Amino acid sequence: MTRDTEPAGTREWSDMTEWVVDSVSDKPVGFVFDLGPRDYGPAEEEEGVEAICAQVVVLRDDVLMLRRSRTVLHRLNLGDHSADDLPLEEWLDGEHFEDCTDGYIFTQDVDLVADAVTSWFRDCGLVTTPDELGCSYEFPDELLPG
């Protein structure tokens, strides 16, 4: 199939993958990147409307934690960002985190994270185009200037 005959949206999803790579690459430990429905709010949450969400947290040693959920993901209050002894490249169920319904993974592979994020939204059946998504970037706070 050539690019001229690709179904509508294919290039948009491809652009999203590149954008996710750029968004989470070379960020400081503690950085959090959230993606979810652009138009989701308190009324939808109260009604129990499904909210397909993804969250990437930057840990030490260039490890990324990707969490996926069908509910709004809250910012984790991690006591430690160490990646020591974490199972890398292994998809884990979401039971460890109350708000994480569809599992999580620890990896140093930013392309894997970007592909997983894009496919999660593209294939969920609730998102037609990346334009329907909103995002937030949260940088870690510093106690004193360095």
C-alpha angles and dihedrals in degrees: 000000000000125000090254092062099040115125117261113279098025094109091045092056090046089053089050092057091053090046092052090051090052092044097055102031121105095003124147124260108276096033113142125201117190129189128184145127112324095217099043116122145153093292092056091045091050091050090051094243111171113255113196104210140170130194131191120197122189113226131181123290093033091292118151124200114209118194124187127196147165089219131056110287116225124216108266119236096217118190091200135021094198117135094201113134094001114143103247122207094010121119109227128196116251097244094108091064118049094213096045108090101166106042141259142240138203115216144148090214107102091183090057090052093048093047092048092049093048095046091046091060097033095051101036093088093230100082121062099179137007087248087077091064131087127198143193133202118207119189119200118261120241122219093209131010112264 
